[in-house]
Amino acid sequence: MANHSATKKDMRQSAKRNERNRYYGKTTRNAIRDIKAIDENKAAADKLPSVNSMIDKLAKRGTIHKNKAANLKSKLARKVNALAK
């Protein structure tokens, strides 16, 4: 590690952001897993907007790519819509 104070600060900030991104990513993955496990359309449809919001926030922060976010949201929407039939 370099001895420059700016580099030390950058490493602290990077570690903090990394941990925060890991937390939000894991929380979102758990929410996606939970919504996939739901078998009733009503319950899944109620939970879908909050999960979509979590996915959008990850994409906005750059934690995941915007196309990955779109793919996740699309797959979840198809699953929820399939439950209605």
TAPEUR-V485442 format. One record per backbone hydrogen bond with DSSP energy under -1.0 kcal/mol. NH is the residue of the N-H (numbers start at 1). CO is the residue of the C=O. If there is no record, write none. Layout:
# TAPEUR-V485442
NH:CO  NH:CO
This chain:
# TAPEUR-V485442
8:4  9:5  10:6  11:7  12:8  13:9  14:10  15:11  16:12  17:13  18:14  19:15  20:16  21:17  22:18  23:19  24:20  25:21  26:22  27:23  28:24  29:25  30:26  31:27  32:28  33:29  34:30  35:31  36:32  37:33  44:40  45:41  46:42  47:43  48:44  51:47  52:48  53:49  54:50  55:51  56:52  57:53  58:54  59:55  60:56  61:57  63:58  64:58  69:65  70:66  71:67  72:68  73:69  74:70  75:71  76:72  77:73  78:74  79:75  80:76  81:77  82:78  83:79
